[in-house]
Structures are given as C-alpha cells and as structure tokens.
Amino acid sequence: MLGIPAAPHSSAAPCTPYLISVFPALISKSSVPGPRPSLPTPANPMSVVSLPTYSQPPPTSADSPAYTRIPRDNEQRVLLRNRMAQDPIPEGTFTKSSRTGSLILHLENQDEGVPVPVYNKGGIVAGSIDLQKADNVAAVDLKIQGYLSLKEIGGAGTATAKVLSTTLNLFSRSTTPCPSTLHFSQPLPASYVYEGETYALPPSYEVHLSGLPGFRADVSYQVTVVATKNKGNLFGNQTTVSTPIIYFPRARPPNPVPVPPSPSIFLSDINRPNEDWEVIESTMRSRKQNVTPIQAKLFIPSGRVFSIKNTLNFRLHLSSSALSLATFLPCSPTEVGASRTHSSNKGVTRVYVIRQTSVDVRNASFVGEKTEIFKLVSIGEASFRRIGDGPDWAAWEGSVEIDPNVKVGSFKAGGLWVKDCIILSIIPPSPHNSPLLELRQTVPIRLVTEPFAEGYEFDPAEWSDSDRDAKN
C-alpha cells in the first residue's frame, strides 16, 4: 500500500505547493495560479450579423384546410375518442314469480321499482333463476323474443315478423341434479334480417289509426323461462314465468346544437354560406303577373339529426316587393306562435314538426302505386319573434319544442316506418281569392332520443343511412 506522507500541520500555510511537490503528474500546469496564455484570435471572427435567421412569415388561412365538424365527401373519420362518462348502471333487480311461486325470475341492472324491465341498445339481459324442488327439474330454458305485428284494417290484412329469437339452455339433466339457482347473461343483438333486408332492432312501439282504412302496429319483446320437470302432474310437466321488457335504444346526434348568431350578424351574412346552418329555399308563387312571388329561406341546423330533448332553433327570411309583403302581412307569424288551427280569412304562417307512421303489410309497392297506410301527428309547434324588416324583406327567429310524450326517435323496421319532418306552411288570407298561392315546404329530418355529447361513439354507417333517408 502506497503511503502518503502527512503534511506539516499549519493552519496558516497553504497546501497547494505541498500537493504539487508530492503529485506533480496529477496537477495540470494550468491549475497553477498565474497569468493564462492568450488564445489565438481567428482571422474572421463570427458575429451575430452573420447568423442565419429562423423567423418565418406568419401562416395564412391558405396554409391549412378549413375546419369542419363532420367529414366532407372525400374525407373519412378514422378515430373518435370517447371522453364521455358512461351512464351509471342501475343496481336494482326486477323480480317475477310463476303462478305457484316455484319458479322465480330475477333481472338485474334495473331501476328500483320499475314495472317493466328496460334495455338500451347493446344491453345485456342478465340475472338469475330460483327453483323450488330443483331435484325434480330436467331442463331449464330462457327465451328472449321480439315481434313486429302489423294489421291493416280494411286493407291487405296482417303480417307478423319475428325480430328477435334467442334461446339459452341453462340446464339439462345428465348425472348431476339441477342447482336451485341458475345464472345467465345474454347481450341483445343490434339488428335483424327480414325478407333479405337488414334493419336495426326496432324500439318497443305501439300505434294505431282508427277508421277505414286504418292500421295497428306493435313492436313488443318478452323474456320467458321454461322449467321442464322429470315427472308431470295434473298441471303438466312444465312451469313458466314470463315478463314483457321494453327495448329503448338510445342515440345521439353527431353534432352539437349550433348557437344561433345574433340577429345583426345573421342579417348581415344572410347570403354567406355557413357550415353550421342549412338553407332551404322555396317560393310562394302568385296568381297575377303584377304580384311578385315571395322568396322564402328557412335556416335550420346542418345535419338534419336532432334530439327530442333539444329545442330546434330556426330562422325565416322572406323577400319580395313591398306590394307582395303587404299582401302577406295579415298571415305573418305572431310573436307568441301560430295556432294549430287557422282561419281561412286571416291566413297563417307555421313552422312545425310532424311524425308520419307508415304501415305496409306487404312491405312493397306495386308499379306506380304506393301500398302503405300512414298517420300524421303534429309533435311540435314553433313560436316566433321578429328580428328585422325592410322595404322588401322581413325576418323572424323561432324555436320548436318536441312534445314530451314522444319517447322514441325515427326508425324503420320492415313494413313499419316512423319518420319526421319540419313543415313550413304559409296560407294567405282568403286563399281562394288571394293573389298569393299557398306555400308548403317539407324538410325530412331524423329525431334521436338523447342530446349531443362530446366523444359519443356513433356508427358512421348508421348516420350515413339516416342522412340519406332524411335528405331523400
């Protein structure tokens, strides 16, 4: 081991000369106090003036594509991240017993106290079955069934289609006895096939049209448990318990409800395209050449897919000659909204939503002839507020509230079709004598059950189908 001689102890004497004398190779000469040699100066020293610049001109709107919420015809959405919190799963249990009480059905994930179990799109029918005297049970089956029933009164007759048929064998006797409790879990399908066509599984629905011709349509679902015994008795060898269920598929629009621009901005940009608002143009024609037709522009949110829980906002702009607008004035919208009924002498302007339910037992059309029977019901009436006028124009804003009794959205299932439309109707005073003809503009839309939510994962194929149906 190399020994290092101890340095003389002195608090005043510096230690640097001693270390240099002991370890001269470990100490660089540049460490020794003293003047440093000067570095050579380059012939052409670099200055900040010669440094390259990294600044760029600010970007312009032409450098990036315009933003849109939904893909254009040549674009495709590849990912939509779901940031929306999931709805809480109910923790209640629905219970139904057989007549004798020997077979009890429990359906889980239900709200407390519901009279009928309810399932959403993609819902799972889950629960358990309790059996008394299980040792005498040979088999237990669970059936989930759904039917679409159509009946035309004074028409083509009746038609019934099975839209859902699932059977689960929960127990079959082999060598082990049947347990007293059986558990099950079965997801509901999203679609079904009828006469070669694929349809979304329809919601529970019932509607009828009285009179001749008339119809009755019904979409119903049920869950049934059948327990087969080894030995029967006077009442047979099977015990059943059955309950109807409600299938309530929820859906949301792909876009949020746009905020209406202020009246001043709206009127100043009346002819400028806006991706958030669609313009439906129509003409109120006249009988006389000296009376100018009235041009109507109805502005509604783009996409034509709306929630029954949202207010449907719109703008109405009319333009024509002063004479034509003066003729129209008696039937102009009122501040509190037009009445559902109107006087033939006063005329009326209305914007409202109607629901058409069509039934076609044959689910087809003969050449040049429609075979469906339909029912029309108004499900929302607009209120108006004037936002401006001039010598040759007038404008209003308004809103429509959907009837709270409407629970399901638009859908099509075989020979049953529930579709919705916005109607702009202008009936002039004394329509048979007025120089202006009646105007009725129909705008197909699709209603869904829930409002827009950020991150909602909708099926692009489903929405493209709905958009096509709405705009055809």
C-alpha positions, 0 to 999 in steps of 0.5 A: 500500500502506497503511503502518503506522507502527512503534511506539516500541520499549519493552519496558516500555510497553504497546501497547494505547493505541498500537493504539487511537490508530492503529485506533480503528474496529477496537477495540470500546469494550468491549475497553477495560479498565474497569468493564462496564455492568450488564445489565438484570435481567428482571422474572421471572427463570427458575429451575430450579423452573420447568423442565419435567421429562423423567423418565418412569415406568419401562416395564412388561412391558405396554409391549412384546410378549413375546419369542419365538424363532420367529414366532407365527401372525400374525407373519412373519420378514422378515430373518435375518442370517447371522453364521455362518462358512461351512464351509471348502471342501475343496481336494482333487480326486477323480480317475477314469480310463476303462478305457484311461486316455484319458479322465480325470475330475477333481472338485474341492472334495473331501476328500483321499482320499475314495472317493466324491465328496460334495455338500451341498445347493446344491453345485456339481459342478465340475472338469475333463476330460483327453483323450488324442488330443483331435484325434480327439474330436467331442463331449464330454458330462457327465451328472449323474443321480439315481434313486429305485428302489423294489421291493416284494417280494411286493407291487405290484412296482417303480417307478423315478423319475428325480430328477435329469437334467442334461446339459452339452455341453462340446464339439462339433466345428465348425472348431476341434479339441477342447482336451485339457482341458475345464472345467465347473461345474454347481450341483445343483438343490434339488428335483424334480417327480414325478407333479405333486408337488414334493419336495426332492432326496432324500439318497443312501439305501439300505434294505431289509426282508427277508421277505414282504412286504418292500421295497428302496429306493435313492436313488443319483446318478452323474456320467458323461462321454461322449467321442464320437470322429470315427472308431470302432474295434473298441471303438466310437466312444465312451469313458466314465468314470463315478463314483457321488457321494453327495448329503448335504444338510445342515440345521439346526434353527431353534432352539437346544437349550433348557437344561433348568431345574433340577429345583426350578424345573421342579417348581415351574412344572410347570403354567406354560406355557413357550415353550421346552418342549412338553407332551404329555399322555396317560393310562394308563387302568385296568381297575377303577373303584377304580384311578385312571388315571395322568396322564402329561406328557412335556416335550420341546423346542418345535419338534419339529426336532432334530439327530442330533448333539444329545442330546434332553433330556426330562422325565416327570411322572406323577400319580395316587393313591398306590394307582395309583403303587404299582401302577406302581412295579415298571415305573418307569424305572431310573436307568441306562435301560430295556432294549430288551427287557422282561419281561412280569412286571416291566413297563417304562417307555421313552422312545425314538426310532424311524425308520419307512421307508415304501415305496409303489410306487404312491405312493397309497392306495386308499379306506380302505386304506393301500398302503405297506410300512414298517420300524421301527428303534429309533435311540435309547434314553433313560436316566433319573434321578429328580428328585422324588416325592410322595404322588401324583406322581413325576418323572424327567429323561432324555436320548436319544442318536441312534445314530451310524450314522444319517447322514441326517435325515427326508425324503420323496421320492415313494413313499419316506418316512423319518420319526421319532418319540419313543415313550413306552411304559409296560407294567405288570407282568403286563399281562394281569392288571394293573389298569393298561392299557398306555400308548403315546404317539407324538410325530412329530418331524423329525431334521436332520443338523447342530446349531443355529447362530446366523444359519443361513439356513433356508427358512421354507417348508421348516420350515413343511412339516416342522412340519406333517408332524411335528405331523400 
